[in-house]
Amino acid sequence: MLRSFSFKHSLPLTRVCSKSRAHSTLPSVSSSLGTLPTTQSPVVSKLSFFNSVTGDGSKIPTYRVLDGLGVPVEGAEVPEISEQFARRLYEKMQLLPTLDNILYNVQRQGKISFYMTSYGEEAAVIGSAAALADDDEVLAQYRESGVLLWRGFTIDSIMAQCFGNHEDTSGKGRQMPVHFGSKQHHFHTISSPLATQIPQAAGVGFALKRDPARSSKNIACVFFGEGAASEGDFHAGMLLASTLPTPTLFLARNNGFAISTPSSQQFYGDSLSARGPGYGIDTVRVDGNDVLAVMNAVTDARRRCLESGRAVMVEMMTYRVGHHSTSDDSFAYRGRQEVENKKKIDNPITRFRLFMESRGWWNETEEEELKSRLKQDVLKAFKRAETLKKADLKELFTDVYAEEPWNIKEQREELAGLLKKYGQVWEPWRDELKSFKDEGKKLLD
């Protein structure tokens, strides 16, 4: 659990907490005409429309600690982190692109079926992970493997899931790559349908609130992109978490693209942060490429969740440098030069490295040593994972039901019958059975 940094002041949110309901930062309106009895809304005689949560029509501000050169901006509260903690942050940030480089190429070689990278979003993911308690419940989308790595999930475990071998603790080889899960690390298994984790997180938060052992200790935290926020499940989750209410932290990675659809074509308002106050939720927008700003924002957001028992939202502004997935070619809908410029001008890893160098905590020699070590570690895990066999074939039918229903039993018996008849005489089946740890024998028992 993170306890190695602190800062003096709470972040300026678009709504501020009180002991009862949250109050808007819009200018207060007094009226001699009274208020509506059901909402306490002041009655006025002058017609006036509004279209801003800031009160003056300006854009919602973005919180930042470090500028693009790793220099603290004027007035920023730099968290009090140790050199050791900073090194841990930086190593985990560097581990993500190391994994991405190798596994992306492995997919291109046909050794795994699918992959999604975190290029450009390392600060948003690792900064968030560092601010959460290790036993907070996390419901992720696709690019949050860094949260697991921060909590101790090993590179071997990453490889086991992507290859679907018998060491895969996420799903015993039954899920497509990057769909991680770990009960030990309080990381709920990723599912492919977009945004389903958002209302589920509101329910997890409600369960935590009803648990005496965890009600004032833990929160539910849900990651999603701005594309997922265009799904109806986003609004269902926000409504549920704000109305019950539940201690659920909504972490939006606004990386600019919903696969090929730019955010400018997804919504017209002031991005996602403008939606939070509409649900009575404390909200802040943060520079998602600034790992210290993300850490500060998520730490304060988590505190608010626990103290108020209510939902909070953090919008992390970043940029998806990589393609959406290995099934996507992003240069079909955006310029190659645009991506290259982003990589050079606003690289979250470079920004934090410059900050560490200014403190005397890092140098070029250590940089080369770290990159070399991480590459060797990832390659070693990759070479090991591709030699391991799949889980026992019988696992195809386990884990879903407490008691096996008739239709699953019927399917299992049908497959066993086919294996007995053709398993050793039809060459394709005979070869495929050899890829399983038990070669299908336990299914035939």
Helices and strands as residue ranges (DSSP letters): E 15-16, E 23-24, H 83-108, H 122-131, E 137-139, H 145-150, H 155-163, E 187-188, H 197-210, E 220-225, G 228-230, H 232-243, E 248-254, E 257-258, E 261-262, G 263-265, G 276-279, E 282-287, H 291-308, E 312-317, G 330-332, H 336-345, H 348-358, H 364-385, G 393-397, H 406-422, H 427-433, H 441-444
